Amino acid sequence: MSLVLDEHREYLSDEARLSAFRRAIEEVVKPGDVVVDLGSGTGILGLLALRSGAARVYALDNGGLTQLEREIFAANGFADRVVCVKGLSTRINLPELADVVVSDQIGRFGFEAGAVQYFADARRRLLKPSARMTPLRIDLCVAPVEAASLAGEIDFWRQSPQGFDFAPAHSIAINTGHPTSYQPHQILSEPSIIASIDLTRDCAPVLSGKAACNVRRRATLHGIGGWFAALLSPSVTMTNSPLSGKKIGRRAVFFPLHPALAVEPDDCVQIAMKIVPEEKLVSWRAAIFDKNGRQRARFVHSTFLGMLFCPEDLQKARPDFVPKLTKWGEARRTVVDLCDGRRNVAEIEREVYERHRNLFASPAEAAVFVVEVMVPYAYEDRNI
Ligand SMILES: C[S@@+](CC[C@H](N)C(=O)[O-])C[C@H]1O[C@@H](n2cnc3c(N)ncnc32)[C@H](O)[C@@H]1O
């Protein structure tokens, strides 16, 4: 619990972030509006919307804060204007369409927290056709970076801790985006926008873009830095760019280029990226040219190569695989079957323990299993 609270304390302590959202919400939310706070956490964006005159806020969050959030809204005198719903926004239906959606599902590089998918779903099901959105657009920005200590952490995997060879992990590490904070001097060129996401309309399933970055100083090129600039309202932007004096506290991302390369002023780093938001996949290529246009090096990386694949799991995803349930799968099916709208939880727990005694050391263990399986899918009759 304290980990979750700590995370949200950090969100609430980021004055630059909150000031940007406050100004944007003041601009976007009109008195009487119905607002969806998508991924509401402690409810801060909903609170700002209420302060701007929202008639009602639907605060949707799939984490564990829903009750706390209700208490926070109540403590601020808004209990009667808020409906807090626990669940993933894509699985929640609302009794009315909203005028505004506010959300910080932006992530560090602008796409990986799900804004594209969640806003597309909200536009289809939860919002009026004329609804306003915060954010409206997210630009994904890149620049070549010098990042010796991060490159050292990645190289760790080739240093044989305790004399053992861990090199297989190295290829995972060089094909992964690493969260980090940059100092401005680590950014080796003017940043470029490599892709933009317009959240007001459907976005292509694959985002791709190119950038040509001229290196400003002699340095070692270790990778590509990635961050975002979000348009929260027609006149408010928010960014985690290491070069911005008003950046929010969120870290940026390091996409390694391996092996590191010494670069000179006026070398050109040509970057190409492909991003599949739905699958959180990023592929990045770079070609480095000297000032006479001669290619000095090429790099090809992808988070596809950085995934911790398990061949046993992949085998089961093949279209021709014929699945059979394990004993635990059968126990899970028993729980689901017994949730028939007639039995109560105590009866289901007893029955599951009886039918699957070989799996559970005690009725208490069976009870924990039942609750774990049932809670995400069970509902009581209610409005939402
Ligand atoms: C980055 S935090 C932001 C919290 C709060 N809006 C703020 O600005 O401080 C994101 C929150 O959204 C929740 N979340 C992420 N995607 C969601 C979704 N599609 N539906 C509901 N909750 C979601 C997470 O559990 C987390 O609490």
PDBQT file of the ligand as one rigid body, heavy atoms in Angstrom, charges set to zero:
ROOT
HETATM    1  C1  LIG A 401      -0.284   8.267 -13.883  1.00  0.00    +0.000 C 
HETATM    2  S1  LIG A 401      -1.472   7.843 -12.655  1.00  0.00    +0.000 S 
HETATM    3  C2  LIG A 401      -2.350   9.341 -12.630  1.00  0.00    +0.000 C 
HETATM    4  C3  LIG A 401      -3.290   9.494 -11.489  1.00  0.00    +0.000 C 
HETATM    5  C4  LIG A 401      -4.028  10.823 -11.453  1.00  0.00    +0.000 C 
HETATM    6  N1  LIG A 401      -4.850  11.024 -12.620  1.00  0.00    +0.000 N 
HETATM    7  C5  LIG A 401      -3.071  11.975 -11.357  1.00  0.00    +0.000 C 
HETATM    8  O1  LIG A 401      -3.012  12.764 -12.302  1.00  0.00    +0.000 OA
HETATM    9  O2  LIG A 401      -2.370  12.070 -10.344  1.00  0.00    +0.000 OA
HETATM   10  C6  LIG A 401      -2.468   6.744 -13.568  1.00  0.00    +0.000 C 
HETATM   11  C7  LIG A 401      -3.579   6.015 -12.824  1.00  0.00    +0.000 C 
HETATM   12  O3  LIG A 401      -4.455   5.495 -13.810  1.00  0.00    +0.000 OA
HETATM   13  C8  LIG A 401      -4.823   4.159 -13.535  1.00  0.00    +0.000 C 
HETATM   14  N2  LIG A 401      -5.124   3.604 -14.870  1.00  0.00    +0.000 N 
HETATM   15  C9  LIG A 401      -4.292   3.446 -15.911  1.00  0.00    +0.000 A 
HETATM   16  N3  LIG A 401      -4.970   3.096 -17.013  1.00  0.00    +0.000 NA
HETATM   17  C10 LIG A 401      -6.278   3.040 -16.658  1.00  0.00    +0.000 A 
HETATM   18  C11 LIG A 401      -7.483   2.731 -17.361  1.00  0.00    +0.000 A 
HETATM   19  N4  LIG A 401      -7.493   2.456 -18.667  1.00  0.00    +0.000 N 
HETATM   20  N5  LIG A 401      -8.641   2.726 -16.678  1.00  0.00    +0.000 NA
HETATM   21  C12 LIG A 401      -8.680   3.025 -15.368  1.00  0.00    +0.000 A 
HETATM   22  N6  LIG A 401      -7.567   3.329 -14.653  1.00  0.00    +0.000 NA
HETATM   23  C13 LIG A 401      -6.389   3.344 -15.298  1.00  0.00    +0.000 A 
HETATM   24  C14 LIG A 401      -3.653   3.597 -12.754  1.00  0.00    +0.000 C 
HETATM   25  O4  LIG A 401      -4.092   2.595 -11.875  1.00  0.00    +0.000 OA
HETATM   26  C15 LIG A 401      -3.170   4.839 -11.985  1.00  0.00    +0.000 C 
HETATM   27  O5  LIG A 401      -3.806   4.955 -10.741  1.00  0.00    +0.000 OA
ENDROOT
TORSDOF 0
